[in-house]
Amino acid sequence: MARIIDAPLTGSEGSGCDPRAVHGAWGSLDAARKRGLSYSAEVKAETDALYEKVKHVVPAVEWPAYAPLIAAINTIKRQKNAVILAHNYMTSEIFHCVGDFRGDSLQLAREAAQTDAAVIVQAGVHFMAETSKVLAPEKTVLIPDLRAGCSLAASITGADVRLIKERFPGVPVVTYVNTSADVKAESDVCCTSSNAAAVVEWAAREWNSDRVILLPDEYLAKNVAAQTGIKIIAWHGRCEVHERFTVADIEELRAAYPGVVILAHPECPPDVMAAADFAGSTAALQDYVLEKRPAKVVLLTECSMSDNVAAAAPEVDFVRPCNLCPHMKRITLEGIYDALVEMKHEVTIPEDVRVRAKQAIQRMLDLPKEKPRAFKVGMPETAVELI
């Protein structure tokens, strides 16, 4: 079972989750000093208001190590006409203190397409940076760490998709945004967890097909099949964070925390979705917490999501399953600072790939906007054709 935290992160012994993993290794706390930055009275004045947003997770003793980097990053952004797109899984000092646009993959894709900034820094993983470059080819897109990958994106290639299309000619191909630009380029339309069911329904109508290929997340495909009733052809990809949650975890949580409300992400296994109280994308999970304000809640998704939502709902008691994404956690303040200062780790895509990938992404963006759709819970698992 995932490690559980039933208190704000303070760095104290026995808190249940190692703050070194959540907020950066203790050895990197002198990163500001190594870059010639210090916690001056000016930096304190610039960042005190930001600290109020993250004090529930960043211990006061650590703030002087982060604040100089935060102040410097925000200054460099203005100088270079840069913006930072911060995914919901970023640690709070990134998400709340330097992120200009924050949200799930769909929200960040829209922002990448619309921003007037000359430089985009993707505080997320590599497929997100590629998506930004696909939509904004004239902009410089940077990723702070080239190793920030994704188990789903690594599970499938463009060549795989070409073979699938040969096997199922005429069947529309919907690919999750958690894929490379090369995979998107072989697809008919993209989706996110916010709109996966809606996109699959649209693709079935648009291609007049009773089947849809949904790649690469096996569990998302099964969960969408249960929601839509459409026959789904799926791949064996899984998210290394969400696949670890089990029904036994939920049973233990309910026993340990009576009355707790359990929210699950649709990359979780179908039996976990069935046992949860609510299920949806990261945006839908956040909306649920902010609208319902449950007394005690668990988010079955990446660990930092709870920290970030907690800032907007301080009265909600979060029980935190500590399942960290090792790829997301490669993105750090010092990495963002270095990327901006040195303009390094630029993301590029061959133009022929970019053009075809943009078509698939644009089809998704052109669909009517709707509130992130919740997934029905308590549904029996629906069989899909796995290839």
Buried (B, 14 or more C-beta within 10 A) or exposed (E): BBBBBBBBBBBEEEBBBBBEBBBBEEEBBEBBEEBEBEBEEEBBEBBEEBBEBBBBBBBEEBBBBBBBBBBBBBEBBEEBEBBBBBBBBBBBBBBBBBBBBBBBBBBBBBBBBEBEBEBBBBBBBBBBBBBBBBBBBEBBBBBBBEEBBBBBBBBBBBEBBEEBBEEBEEBBBBBBBBBBBBBBBBBBBBBBBBBBBBBBBBBBEEBEBEBBBBBBBBBBBBBBBBBBEBBBBBBEBBBBBBBBBBBEBBEBBBEEBEEBBBBBBBBBBBBBBBBBBBBBBBBBBBBBBEEBEBEBBBBBBBBBBBBBBBBEBEEBBBBBBBBBBEBBBBBBBBBBBBBBEEEEBEBEBEEEBBEBBBBBBBBBBEBEEEEBBBBBBEBEBBEBEEB
